[in-house]
Amino acid sequence: MWGVMQTPYYRLPPMPWGIDGDEIDTRLHSWSSGIAALSMLEYRVPRGWPKMIEDLFRMNPLTKSHLPCLVHLKLENR
């Protein structure tokens, strides 16, 4: 809710909204009937201690659906 300091001079804006990973497919299909394909891609931390913590979260079924991901949609041509 408060944003993250990206650099000493820049704070990412607050992002107070999100969907658990296991709800994305159902929620997006309920919003639009024009979705032809939906795929979810992992958004990974590249290295360092944040990557080690993320790897631990990915192994735990209770926290895995709360990690960030990228959603790729293909919409039907109408």
PyMOL Python script that loads the backbone (N, CA, C, O; Angstrom):
from pymol import cmd

cmd.read_pdbstr("""\
ATOM      1  N   MET A   1       0.809  -1.202   0.000  1.00  0.00           N
ATOM      2  CA  MET A   1       0.000   0.000   0.000  1.00  0.00           C
ATOM      3  C   MET A   1       0.852   1.265   0.000  1.00  0.00           C
ATOM      4  O   MET A   1       0.366   2.318  -0.415  1.00  0.00           O
ATOM      5  N   TRP A   2       2.104   1.202   0.450  1.00  0.00           N
ATOM      6  CA  TRP A   2       2.906   2.415   0.565  1.00  0.00           C
ATOM      7  C   TRP A   2       3.904   2.583  -0.566  1.00  0.00           C
ATOM      8  O   TRP A   2       4.564   3.619  -0.637  1.00  0.00           O
ATOM      9  N   GLY A   3       4.041   1.608  -1.450  1.00  0.00           N
ATOM     10  CA  GLY A   3       5.018   1.700  -2.535  1.00  0.00           C
ATOM     11  C   GLY A   3       6.381   1.219  -2.077  1.00  0.00           C
ATOM     12  O   GLY A   3       6.628   1.103  -0.876  1.00  0.00           O
ATOM     13  N   VAL A   4       7.248   0.946  -2.999  1.00  0.00           N
ATOM     14  CA  VAL A   4       8.572   0.412  -2.703  1.00  0.00           C
ATOM     15  C   VAL A   4       9.611   1.398  -3.226  1.00  0.00           C
ATOM     16  O   VAL A   4       9.466   1.942  -4.320  1.00  0.00           O
ATOM     17  N   MET A   5      10.659   1.623  -2.436  1.00  0.00           N
ATOM     18  CA  MET A   5      11.742   2.499  -2.883  1.00  0.00           C
ATOM     19  C   MET A   5      12.557   1.756  -3.942  1.00  0.00           C
ATOM     20  O   MET A   5      13.247   0.784  -3.633  1.00  0.00           O
ATOM     21  N   GLN A   6      12.472   2.215  -5.183  1.00  0.00           N
ATOM     22  CA  GLN A   6      13.202   1.596  -6.288  1.00  0.00           C
ATOM     23  C   GLN A   6      14.653   2.095  -6.306  1.00  0.00           C
ATOM     24  O   GLN A   6      15.575   1.311  -6.533  1.00  0.00           O
ATOM     25  N   THR A   7      14.852   3.376  -6.071  1.00  0.00           N
ATOM     26  CA  THR A   7      16.173   3.996  -5.950  1.00  0.00           C
ATOM     27  C   THR A   7      16.105   4.942  -4.759  1.00  0.00           C
ATOM     28  O   THR A   7      15.028   5.132  -4.192  1.00  0.00           O
ATOM     29  N   PRO A   8      17.219   5.538  -4.368  1.00  0.00           N
ATOM     30  CA  PRO A   8      17.148   6.491  -3.250  1.00  0.00           C
ATOM     31  C   PRO A   8      16.235   7.687  -3.523  1.00  0.00           C
ATOM     32  O   PRO A   8      15.818   8.371  -2.588  1.00  0.00           O
ATOM     33  N   TYR A   9      15.921   7.944  -4.798  1.00  0.00           N
ATOM     34  CA  TYR A   9      15.117   9.120  -5.139  1.00  0.00           C
ATOM     35  C   TYR A   9      13.757   8.790  -5.763  1.00  0.00           C
ATOM     36  O   TYR A   9      12.981   9.694  -6.070  1.00  0.00           O
ATOM     37  N   TYR A  10      13.472   7.514  -5.947  1.00  0.00           N
ATOM     38  CA  TYR A  10      12.206   7.163  -6.604  1.00  0.00           C
ATOM     39  C   TYR A  10      11.489   6.054  -5.860  1.00  0.00           C
ATOM     40  O   TYR A  10      12.055   4.988  -5.618  1.00  0.00           O
ATOM     41  N   ARG A  11      10.264   6.306  -5.505  1.00  0.00           N
ATOM     42  CA  ARG A  11       9.414   5.294  -4.859  1.00  0.00           C
ATOM     43  C   ARG A  11       8.368   4.854  -5.878  1.00  0.00           C
ATOM     44  O   ARG A  11       7.690   5.684  -6.483  1.00  0.00           O
ATOM     45  N   LEU A  12       8.242   3.541  -6.062  1.00  0.00           N
ATOM     46  CA  LEU A  12       7.187   3.020  -6.924  1.00  0.00           C
ATOM     47  C   LEU A  12       5.833   3.425  -6.351  1.00  0.00           C
ATOM     48  O   LEU A  12       5.676   3.467  -5.130  1.00  0.00           O
ATOM     49  N   PRO A  13       4.870   3.717  -7.185  1.00  0.00           N
ATOM     50  CA  PRO A  13       3.560   4.115  -6.646  1.00  0.00           C
ATOM     51  C   PRO A  13       2.877   2.942  -5.955  1.00  0.00           C
ATOM     52  O   PRO A  13       3.158   1.787  -6.274  1.00  0.00           O
ATOM     53  N   PRO A  14       1.980   3.227  -5.008  1.00  0.00           N
ATOM     54  CA  PRO A  14       1.227   2.160  -4.348  1.00  0.00           C
ATOM     55  C   PRO A  14       0.365   1.413  -5.364  1.00  0.00           C
ATOM     56  O   PRO A  14      -0.195   2.013  -6.282  1.00  0.00           O
ATOM     57  N   MET A  15       0.271   0.112  -5.186  1.00  0.00           N
ATOM     58  CA  MET A  15      -0.553  -0.719  -6.061  1.00  0.00           C
ATOM     59  C   MET A  15      -1.496  -1.535  -5.172  1.00  0.00           C
ATOM     60  O   MET A  15      -1.216  -2.693  -4.865  1.00  0.00           O
ATOM     61  N   PRO A  16      -2.609  -0.930  -4.761  1.00  0.00           N
ATOM     62  CA  PRO A  16      -3.469  -1.549  -3.758  1.00  0.00           C
ATOM     63  C   PRO A  16      -4.434  -2.589  -4.312  1.00  0.00           C
ATOM     64  O   PRO A  16      -5.432  -2.900  -3.661  1.00  0.00           O
ATOM     65  N   TRP A  17      -4.165  -3.132  -5.488  1.00  0.00           N
ATOM     66  CA  TRP A  17      -5.107  -4.071  -6.084  1.00  0.00           C
ATOM     67  C   TRP A  17      -4.352  -5.232  -6.686  1.00  0.00           C
ATOM     68  O   TRP A  17      -3.239  -5.057  -7.181  1.00  0.00           O
ATOM     69  N   GLY A  18      -4.929  -6.398  -6.654  1.00  0.00           N
ATOM     70  CA  GLY A  18      -4.313  -7.575  -7.256  1.00  0.00           C
ATOM     71  C   GLY A  18      -5.259  -8.758  -7.184  1.00  0.00           C
ATOM     72  O   GLY A  18      -6.301  -8.699  -6.531  1.00  0.00           O
ATOM     73  N   ILE A  19      -4.887  -9.829  -7.858  1.00  0.00           N
ATOM     74  CA  ILE A  19      -5.663 -11.070  -7.874  1.00  0.00           C
ATOM     75  C   ILE A  19      -4.705 -12.201  -7.546  1.00  0.00           C
ATOM     76  O   ILE A  19      -3.596 -12.246  -8.079  1.00  0.00           O
ATOM     77  N   ASP A  20      -5.120 -13.123  -6.670  1.00  0.00           N
ATOM     78  CA  ASP A  20      -4.304 -14.306  -6.414  1.00  0.00           C
ATOM     79  C   ASP A  20      -4.132 -15.081  -7.712  1.00  0.00           C
ATOM     80  O   ASP A  20      -5.032 -15.118  -8.550  1.00  0.00           O
ATOM     81  N   GLY A  21      -2.967 -15.699  -7.867  1.00  0.00           N
ATOM     82  CA  GLY A  21      -2.640 -16.414  -9.092  1.00  0.00           C
ATOM     83  C   GLY A  21      -3.649 -17.473  -9.489  1.00  0.00           C
ATOM     84  O   GLY A  21      -3.894 -17.675 -10.679  1.00  0.00           O
ATOM     85  N   ASP A  22      -4.240 -18.154  -8.517  1.00  0.00           N
ATOM     86  CA  ASP A  22      -5.202 -19.205  -8.852  1.00  0.00           C
ATOM     87  C   ASP A  22      -6.593 -18.655  -9.177  1.00  0.00           C
ATOM     88  O   ASP A  22      -7.486 -19.430  -9.517  1.00  0.00           O
ATOM     89  N   GLU A  23      -6.799 -17.339  -9.081  1.00  0.00           N
ATOM     90  CA  GLU A  23      -8.087 -16.722  -9.423  1.00  0.00           C
ATOM     91  C   GLU A  23      -8.060 -15.964 -10.750  1.00  0.00           C
ATOM     92  O   GLU A  23      -9.109 -15.545 -11.241  1.00  0.00           O
ATOM     93  N   ILE A  24      -6.875 -15.783 -11.335  1.00  0.00           N
ATOM     94  CA  ILE A  24      -6.745 -14.928 -12.522  1.00  0.00           C
ATOM     95  C   ILE A  24      -7.595 -15.429 -13.682  1.00  0.00           C
ATOM     96  O   ILE A  24      -8.357 -14.656 -14.262  1.00  0.00           O
ATOM     97  N   ASP A  25      -7.479 -16.689 -14.025  1.00  0.00           N
ATOM     98  CA  ASP A  25      -8.201 -17.244 -15.183  1.00  0.00           C
ATOM     99  C   ASP A  25      -9.709 -17.041 -15.036  1.00  0.00           C
ATOM    100  O   ASP A  25     -10.358 -16.517 -15.941  1.00  0.00           O
ATOM    101  N   THR A  26     -10.253 -17.448 -13.918  1.00  0.00           N
ATOM    102  CA  THR A  26     -11.693 -17.338 -13.680  1.00  0.00           C
ATOM    103  C   THR A  26     -12.155 -15.888 -13.683  1.00  0.00           C
ATOM    104  O   THR A  26     -13.170 -15.562 -14.298  1.00  0.00           O
ATOM    105  N   ARG A  27     -11.420 -15.017 -13.001  1.00  0.00           N
ATOM    106  CA  ARG A  27     -11.810 -13.613 -12.893  1.00  0.00           C
ATOM    107  C   ARG A  27     -11.792 -12.921 -14.257  1.00  0.00           C
ATOM    108  O   ARG A  27     -12.747 -12.226 -14.603  1.00  0.00           O
ATOM    109  N   LEU A  28     -10.727 -13.099 -15.033  1.00  0.00           N
ATOM    110  CA  LEU A  28     -10.646 -12.427 -16.327  1.00  0.00           C
ATOM    111  C   LEU A  28     -11.698 -12.944 -17.305  1.00  0.00           C
ATOM    112  O   LEU A  28     -12.259 -12.168 -18.078  1.00  0.00           O
ATOM    113  N   HIS A  29     -11.966 -14.240 -17.275  1.00  0.00           N
ATOM    114  CA  HIS A  29     -13.019 -14.765 -18.138  1.00  0.00           C
ATOM    115  C   HIS A  29     -14.407 -14.261 -17.718  1.00  0.00           C
ATOM    116  O   HIS A  29     -15.302 -14.149 -18.555  1.00  0.00           O
ATOM    117  N   SER A  30     -14.586 -13.962 -16.440  1.00  0.00           N
ATOM    118  CA  SER A  30     -15.881 -13.416 -16.005  1.00  0.00           C
ATOM    119  C   SER A  30     -16.031 -11.953 -16.453  1.00  0.00           C
ATOM    120  O   SER A  30     -17.151 -11.462 -16.590  1.00  0.00           O
ATOM    121  N   TRP A  31     -14.923 -11.269 -16.677  1.00  0.00           N
ATOM    122  CA  TRP A  31     -14.972  -9.877 -17.122  1.00  0.00           C
ATOM    123  C   TRP A  31     -15.187  -9.750 -18.624  1.00  0.00           C
ATOM    124  O   TRP A  31     -15.777  -8.770 -19.078  1.00  0.00           O
ATOM    125  N   SER A  32     -14.716 -10.729 -19.407  1.00  0.00           N
ATOM    126  CA  SER A  32     -14.801 -10.615 -20.861  1.00  0.00           C
ATOM    127  C   SER A  32     -15.004 -11.986 -21.488  1.00  0.00           C
ATOM    128  O   SER A  32     -14.313 -12.944 -21.141  1.00  0.00           O
ATOM    129  N   SER A  33     -15.949 -12.076 -22.407  1.00  0.00           N
ATOM    130  CA  SER A  33     -16.160 -13.328 -23.135  1.00  0.00           C
ATOM    131  C   SER A  33     -15.303 -13.380 -24.391  1.00  0.00           C
ATOM    132  O   SER A  33     -15.337 -14.373 -25.117  1.00  0.00           O
ATOM    133  N   GLY A  34     -14.536 -12.327 -24.660  1.00  0.00           N
ATOM    134  CA  GLY A  34     -13.727 -12.257 -25.870  1.00  0.00           C
ATOM    135  C   GLY A  34     -12.298 -12.751 -25.712  1.00  0.00           C
ATOM    136  O   GLY A  34     -11.456 -12.469 -26.565  1.00  0.00           O
ATOM    137  N   ILE A  35     -12.004 -13.482 -24.641  1.00  0.00           N
ATOM    138  CA  ILE A  35     -10.650 -13.979 -24.425  1.00  0.00           C
ATOM    139  C   ILE A  35     -10.485 -15.297 -25.171  1.00  0.00           C
ATOM    140  O   ILE A  35     -11.174 -16.273 -24.877  1.00  0.00           O
ATOM    141  N   ALA A  36      -9.567 -15.322 -26.139  1.00  0.00           N
ATOM    142  CA  ALA A  36      -9.318 -16.540 -26.916  1.00  0.00           C
ATOM    143  C   ALA A  36      -8.307 -17.440 -26.207  1.00  0.00           C
ATOM    144  O   ALA A  36      -8.453 -18.662 -26.224  1.00  0.00           O
ATOM    145  N   ALA A  37      -7.286 -16.854 -25.589  1.00  0.00           N
ATOM    146  CA  ALA A  37      -6.259 -17.635 -24.889  1.00  0.00           C
ATOM    147  C   ALA A  37      -5.689 -16.800 -23.749  1.00  0.00           C
ATOM    148  O   ALA A  37      -5.575 -15.578 -23.845  1.00  0.00           O
ATOM    149  N   LEU A  38      -5.336 -17.485 -22.673  1.00  0.00           N
ATOM    150  CA  LEU A  38      -4.772 -16.833 -21.504  1.00  0.00           C
ATOM    151  C   LEU A  38      -3.628 -17.698 -21.003  1.00  0.00           C
ATOM    152  O   LEU A  38      -3.797 -18.900 -20.799  1.00  0.00           O
ATOM    153  N   SER A  39      -2.464 -17.091 -20.805  1.00  0.00           N
ATOM    154  CA  SER A  39      -1.353 -17.833 -20.206  1.00  0.00           C
ATOM    155  C   SER A  39      -0.707 -16.960 -19.144  1.00  0.00           C
ATOM    156  O   SER A  39      -0.673 -15.735 -19.259  1.00  0.00           O
ATOM    157  N   MET A  40      -0.200 -17.605 -18.120  1.00  0.00           N
ATOM    158  CA  MET A  40       0.450 -16.898 -17.024  1.00  0.00           C
ATOM    159  C   MET A  40       1.931 -17.275 -17.021  1.00  0.00           C
ATOM    160  O   MET A  40       2.287 -18.451 -17.086  1.00  0.00           O
ATOM    161  N   LEU A  41       2.774 -16.264 -16.944  1.00  0.00           N
ATOM    162  CA  LEU A  41       4.216 -16.453 -16.947  1.00  0.00           C
ATOM    163  C   LEU A  41       4.778 -15.984 -15.612  1.00  0.00           C
ATOM    164  O   LEU A  41       4.349 -14.964 -15.073  1.00  0.00           O
ATOM    165  N   GLU A  42       5.735 -16.732 -15.084  1.00  0.00           N
ATOM    166  CA  GLU A  42       6.345 -16.332 -13.820  1.00  0.00           C
ATOM    167  C   GLU A  42       7.148 -15.056 -14.003  1.00  0.00           C
ATOM    168  O   GLU A  42       7.853 -14.894 -15.000  1.00  0.00           O
ATOM    169  N   TYR A  43       7.043 -14.169 -13.061  1.00  0.00           N
ATOM    170  CA  TYR A  43       7.846 -12.952 -13.020  1.00  0.00           C
ATOM    171  C   TYR A  43       8.905 -13.210 -11.964  1.00  0.00           C
ATOM    172  O   TYR A  43       8.610 -13.200 -10.769  1.00  0.00           O
ATOM    173  N   ARG A  44      10.135 -13.441 -12.399  1.00  0.00           N
ATOM    174  CA  ARG A  44      11.185 -13.894 -11.486  1.00  0.00           C
ATOM    175  C   ARG A  44      12.167 -12.787 -11.134  1.00  0.00           C
ATOM    176  O   ARG A  44      12.480 -11.926 -11.955  1.00  0.00           O
ATOM    177  N   VAL A  45      12.641 -12.829  -9.909  1.00  0.00           N
ATOM    178  CA  VAL A  45      13.728 -11.963  -9.450  1.00  0.00           C
ATOM    179  C   VAL A  45      15.018 -12.584  -9.987  1.00  0.00           C
ATOM    180  O   VAL A  45      15.223 -13.786  -9.824  1.00  0.00           O
ATOM    181  N   PRO A  46      15.889 -11.801 -10.619  1.00  0.00           N
ATOM    182  CA  PRO A  46      17.027 -12.405 -11.307  1.00  0.00           C
ATOM    183  C   PRO A  46      18.116 -13.004 -10.423  1.00  0.00           C
ATOM    184  O   PRO A  46      18.694 -14.026 -10.792  1.00  0.00           O
ATOM    185  N   ARG A  47      18.420 -12.403  -9.264  1.00  0.00           N
ATOM    186  CA  ARG A  47      19.547 -12.910  -8.480  1.00  0.00           C
ATOM    187  C   ARG A  47      19.509 -12.346  -7.057  1.00  0.00           C
ATOM    188  O   ARG A  47      18.684 -11.499  -6.718  1.00  0.00           O
ATOM    189  N   GLY A  48      20.432 -12.850  -6.245  1.00  0.00           N
ATOM    190  CA  GLY A  48      20.620 -12.332  -4.897  1.00  0.00           C
ATOM    191  C   GLY A  48      19.665 -12.936  -3.872  1.00  0.00           C
ATOM    192  O   GLY A  48      18.971 -13.917  -4.140  1.00  0.00           O
ATOM    193  N   TRP A  49      19.652 -12.322  -2.695  1.00  0.00           N
ATOM    194  CA  TRP A  49      18.808 -12.851  -1.613  1.00  0.00           C
ATOM    195  C   TRP A  49      17.321 -12.771  -1.936  1.00  0.00           C
ATOM    196  O   TRP A  49      16.573 -13.643  -1.494  1.00  0.00           O
ATOM    197  N   PRO A  50      16.835 -11.741  -2.708  1.00  0.00           N
ATOM    198  CA  PRO A  50      15.407 -11.771  -3.056  1.00  0.00           C
ATOM    199  C   PRO A  50      15.037 -13.009  -3.876  1.00  0.00           C
ATOM    200  O   PRO A  50      13.933 -13.536  -3.733  1.00  0.00           O
ATOM    201  N   LYS A  51      15.954 -13.480  -4.737  1.00  0.00           N
ATOM    202  CA  LYS A  51      15.687 -14.689  -5.520  1.00  0.00           C
ATOM    203  C   LYS A  51      15.602 -15.914  -4.608  1.00  0.00           C
ATOM    204  O   LYS A  51      14.755 -16.783  -4.813  1.00  0.00           O
ATOM    205  N   MET A  52      16.473 -15.986  -3.605  1.00  0.00           N
ATOM    206  CA  MET A  52      16.435 -17.132  -2.684  1.00  0.00           C
ATOM    207  C   MET A  52      15.114 -17.155  -1.915  1.00  0.00           C
ATOM    208  O   MET A  52      14.520 -18.218  -1.730  1.00  0.00           O
ATOM    209  N   ILE A  53      14.658 -15.996  -1.471  1.00  0.00           N
ATOM    210  CA  ILE A  53      13.383 -15.931  -0.746  1.00  0.00           C
ATOM    211  C   ILE A  53      12.228 -16.296  -1.680  1.00  0.00           C
ATOM    212  O   ILE A  53      11.316 -17.028  -1.295  1.00  0.00           O
ATOM    213  N   GLU A  54      12.277 -15.779  -2.912  1.00  0.00           N
ATOM    214  CA  GLU A  54      11.227 -16.107  -3.879  1.00  0.00           C
ATOM    215  C   GLU A  54      11.189 -17.603  -4.164  1.00  0.00           C
ATOM    216  O   GLU A  54      10.110 -18.188  -4.254  1.00  0.00           O
ATOM    217  N   ASP A  55      12.355 -18.225  -4.305  1.00  0.00           N
ATOM    218  CA  ASP A  55      12.405 -19.674  -4.537  1.00  0.00           C
ATOM    219  C   ASP A  55      11.732 -20.438  -3.395  1.00  0.00           C
ATOM    220  O   ASP A  55      11.029 -21.420  -3.633  1.00  0.00           O
ATOM    221  N   LEU A  56      11.949 -19.988  -2.161  1.00  0.00           N
ATOM    222  CA  LEU A  56      11.288 -20.626  -1.012  1.00  0.00           C
ATOM    223  C   LEU A  56       9.771 -20.442  -1.090  1.00  0.00           C
ATOM    224  O   LEU A  56       9.019 -21.376  -0.812  1.00  0.00           O
ATOM    225  N   PHE A  57       9.320 -19.241  -1.468  1.00  0.00           N
ATOM    226  CA  PHE A  57       7.887 -18.988  -1.600  1.00  0.00           C
ATOM    227  C   PHE A  57       7.281 -19.835  -2.709  1.00  0.00           C
ATOM    228  O   PHE A  57       6.147 -20.295  -2.575  1.00  0.00           O
ATOM    229  N   ARG A  58       8.009 -20.054  -3.803  1.00  0.00           N
ATOM    230  CA  ARG A  58       7.494 -20.856  -4.914  1.00  0.00           C
ATOM    231  C   ARG A  58       7.345 -22.327  -4.530  1.00  0.00           C
ATOM    232  O   ARG A  58       6.521 -23.035  -5.110  1.00  0.00           O
ATOM    233  N   MET A  59       8.129 -22.792  -3.565  1.00  0.00           N
ATOM    234  CA  MET A  59       8.037 -24.189  -3.117  1.00  0.00           C
ATOM    235  C   MET A  59       6.852 -24.412  -2.178  1.00  0.00           C
ATOM    236  O   MET A  59       6.383 -25.540  -2.031  1.00  0.00           O
ATOM    237  N   ASN A  60       6.371 -23.354  -1.549  1.00  0.00           N
ATOM    238  CA  ASN A  60       5.284 -23.460  -0.577  1.00  0.00           C
ATOM    239  C   ASN A  60       3.937 -23.248  -1.280  1.00  0.00           C
ATOM    240  O   ASN A  60       3.696 -22.169  -1.822  1.00  0.00           O
ATOM    241  N   PRO A  61       3.054 -24.259  -1.280  1.00  0.00           N
ATOM    242  CA  PRO A  61       1.761 -24.116  -1.956  1.00  0.00           C
ATOM    243  C   PRO A  61       0.885 -22.996  -1.381  1.00  0.00           C
ATOM    244  O   PRO A  61       0.021 -22.475  -2.086  1.00  0.00           O
ATOM    245  N   LEU A  62       1.092 -22.620  -0.121  1.00  0.00           N
ATOM    246  CA  LEU A  62       0.281 -21.559   0.484  1.00  0.00           C
ATOM    247  C   LEU A  62       0.682 -20.170   0.006  1.00  0.00           C
ATOM    248  O   LEU A  62      -0.147 -19.261   0.013  1.00  0.00           O
ATOM    249  N   THR A  63       1.933 -19.984  -0.409  1.00  0.00           N
ATOM    250  CA  THR A  63       2.403 -18.662  -0.825  1.00  0.00           C
ATOM    251  C   THR A  63       2.601 -18.549  -2.336  1.00  0.00           C
ATOM    252  O   THR A  63       2.729 -17.441  -2.856  1.00  0.00           O
ATOM    253  N   LYS A  64       2.626 -19.665  -3.039  1.00  0.00           N
ATOM    254  CA  LYS A  64       2.916 -19.645  -4.477  1.00  0.00           C
ATOM    255  C   LYS A  64       1.925 -18.782  -5.268  1.00  0.00           C
ATOM    256  O   LYS A  64       2.332 -18.072  -6.187  1.00  0.00           O
ATOM    257  N   SER A  65       0.645 -18.832  -4.931  1.00  0.00           N
ATOM    258  CA  SER A  65      -0.361 -18.077  -5.698  1.00  0.00           C
ATOM    259  C   SER A  65      -0.338 -16.581  -5.393  1.00  0.00           C
ATOM    260  O   SER A  65      -1.048 -15.815  -6.045  1.00  0.00           O
ATOM    261  N   HIS A  66       0.461 -16.148  -4.416  1.00  0.00           N
ATOM    262  CA  HIS A  66       0.538 -14.735  -4.053  1.00  0.00           C
ATOM    263  C   HIS A  66       1.736 -14.015  -4.683  1.00  0.00           C
ATOM    264  O   HIS A  66       1.922 -12.817  -4.468  1.00  0.00           O
ATOM    265  N   LEU A  67       2.536 -14.733  -5.448  1.00  0.00           N
ATOM    266  CA  LEU A  67       3.707 -14.127  -6.084  1.00  0.00           C
ATOM    267  C   LEU A  67       3.314 -13.438  -7.382  1.00  0.00           C
ATOM    268  O   LEU A  67       2.331 -13.824  -8.014  1.00  0.00           O
ATOM    269  N   PRO A  68       4.065 -12.428  -7.783  1.00  0.00           N
ATOM    270  CA  PRO A  68       3.721 -11.716  -9.023  1.00  0.00           C
ATOM    271  C   PRO A  68       3.895 -12.598 -10.255  1.00  0.00           C
ATOM    272  O   PRO A  68       4.730 -13.501 -10.282  1.00  0.00           O
ATOM    273  N   CYS A  69       3.094 -12.317 -11.262  1.00  0.00           N
ATOM    274  CA  CYS A  69       3.215 -13.022 -12.538  1.00  0.00           C
ATOM    275  C   CYS A  69       2.800 -12.075 -13.660  1.00  0.00           C
ATOM    276  O   CYS A  69       2.209 -11.023 -13.419  1.00  0.00           O
ATOM    277  N   LEU A  70       3.117 -12.465 -14.870  1.00  0.00           N
ATOM    278  CA  LEU A  70       2.701 -11.725 -16.054  1.00  0.00           C
ATOM    279  C   LEU A  70       1.583 -12.500 -16.710  1.00  0.00           C
ATOM    280  O   LEU A  70       1.643 -13.727 -16.794  1.00  0.00           O
ATOM    281  N   VAL A  71       0.566 -11.803 -17.174  1.00  0.00           N
ATOM    282  CA  VAL A  71      -0.571 -12.462 -17.822  1.00  0.00           C
ATOM    283  C   VAL A  71      -0.576 -12.055 -19.289  1.00  0.00           C
ATOM    284  O   VAL A  71      -0.568 -10.869 -19.618  1.00  0.00           O
ATOM    285  N   HIS A  72      -0.589 -13.051 -20.160  1.00  0.00           N
ATOM    286  CA  HIS A  72      -0.630 -12.802 -21.597  1.00  0.00           C
ATOM    287  C   HIS A  72      -2.009 -13.222 -22.119  1.00  0.00           C
ATOM    288  O   HIS A  72      -2.408 -14.380 -21.998  1.00  0.00           O
ATOM    289  N   LEU A  73      -2.724 -12.255 -22.701  1.00  0.00           N
ATOM    290  CA  LEU A  73      -4.069 -12.519 -23.244  1.00  0.00           C
ATOM    291  C   LEU A  73      -4.061 -12.420 -24.744  1.00  0.00           C
ATOM    292  O   LEU A  73      -3.392 -11.558 -25.314  1.00  0.00           O
ATOM    293  N   LYS A  74      -4.798 -13.293 -25.386  1.00  0.00           N
ATOM    294  CA  LYS A  74      -5.095 -13.145 -26.805  1.00  0.00           C
ATOM    295  C   LYS A  74      -6.599 -12.971 -26.896  1.00  0.00           C
ATOM    296  O   LYS A  74      -7.362 -13.789 -26.382  1.00  0.00           O
ATOM    297  N   LEU A  75      -7.016 -11.905 -27.549  1.00  0.00           N
ATOM    298  CA  LEU A  75      -8.437 -11.614 -27.681  1.00  0.00           C
ATOM    299  C   LEU A  75      -8.941 -12.072 -29.027  1.00  0.00           C
ATOM    300  O   LEU A  75      -8.198 -12.065 -30.009  1.00  0.00           O
ATOM    301  N   GLU A  76     -10.198 -12.471 -29.082  1.00  0.00           N
ATOM    302  CA  GLU A  76     -10.835 -12.896 -30.324  1.00  0.00           C
ATOM    303  C   GLU A  76     -11.017 -11.695 -31.233  1.00  0.00           C
ATOM    304  O   GLU A  76     -11.300 -10.591 -30.768  1.00  0.00           O
ATOM    305  N   ASN A  77     -10.855 -11.913 -32.528  1.00  0.00           N
ATOM    306  CA  ASN A  77     -11.185 -10.871 -33.504  1.00  0.00           C
ATOM    307  C   ASN A  77     -12.682 -10.894 -33.727  1.00  0.00           C
ATOM    308  O   ASN A  77     -13.264 -11.949 -33.979  1.00  0.00           O
ATOM    309  N   ARG A  78     -13.292  -9.756 -33.637  1.00  0.00           N
ATOM    310  CA  ARG A  78     -14.747  -9.705 -33.830  1.00  0.00           C
ATOM    311  C   ARG A  78     -15.080  -8.889 -35.031  1.00  0.00           C
ATOM    312  O   ARG A  78     -16.254  -8.726 -35.361  1.00  0.00           O
TER     313      ARG A  78
END
""", "prot")
cmd.dss("prot")
cmd.show_as("cartoon", "prot")
cmd.util.cbc("prot")
cmd.orient("prot")
